[in-house]
Amino acid sequence: MTKGGDLMTELIPQWIFKPYSKLWIKYKNKPFTFKEAMELLDVKEQRILSDIFSEMKKANWLTSKRDPESPRNRIFRLRNFNTITKELLIEYSQ
């Protein structure tokens, strides 16, 4: 595990990396909503995407904040893939 800000960056399993990759190709590190992610990933159940996002957050691959226009909703942003890769390479090369 490596330190990215205040959280540790961790490797993620393939079932998390696949949705991360699709989101990264579309959004890079631009903000997106839960609904946009559900549509892009073709996820039918909110619980499934919530689980995926929870794992991404725990591994420090995804951040979220409250939507200022709609406080009940959140805005998501992926961490930069190159930054994550560098952090992991440093950790695993020691």
N, C-alpha and C positions, 0 to 999 in steps of 0.2 A: 504494500500500500504506500502511496506517495501523497504528499501534502499538496493540494491545489486550493489555495486560499486557506480557509479554516477546516476544510473537510479533506478526508483522505480519498484519493482516486484509486479505484479498484478495477480489476478485470471484470468483465461482465460475460455471462454465458451467451451462447449463440442465439437462444430464443429472445434475448434482450437486444443483442447486437443487430439482428435483422431489422426490427422496427427502427432502431436508432439510425441505421444506414439509410433507410427510406426517408426518414425525416430529415437527415443531414443533406441528402441529395436535393430535396425540395427547399428547405429553409436555411441551411447552413446554421449560422447562429442568430438568425432573425427570429423575432417572437412569433408564436402561433398559439392558437386556442386548443382546448381539449376537443372541441367539435371538429376543427380542421384536421387534427391528428386522427380522430376516429374515421373521418372520410378518406383521408389519404391511405391509411393502413387497412381500410375496409374491415374495421372491427365492429361487430354487432352489439356487444355487451360492454357497457361502461366499466364494469368491474374488471374485465380483462385488461383494458387500457390502464385503469388505475393501478393494477398490479405491476404492469410493465413500467409505468412511470415511477412507481414507488421504488422498484429495483434500480432504475436509472438514477434516481435521486440519492439513494443510499450509496451507490458507487461513485457519486459525484460526476455524473455524465449529463445531468439535467438540472436546471434551476427553475423556480417558479416564483411568481409574486401575484398579489391580488390585482385584478383588473381595476384600474381607477374609475373606469366608466360603469362597471358592473361589479361591485365588491363581492358578490356571491361567486363570481367566476375567477379563474386564474389565467395568467399569461405564462407560457412556458418558453424556455430558451435552451437549446442544446449548448453544452460546452464545446469549444473548438476541438475538433478531432485531432489536429496536430499537437495541440497543447496536451491533451490527454495521452497521446502516444509518447510524447517526450517524457512526461512524468512517469509513465509506466516503464519506459526503457531505462531511465535513470535508476528506478527502484530495482528492477530485475537484473541490472548489469552489475550491481554491487555484491 
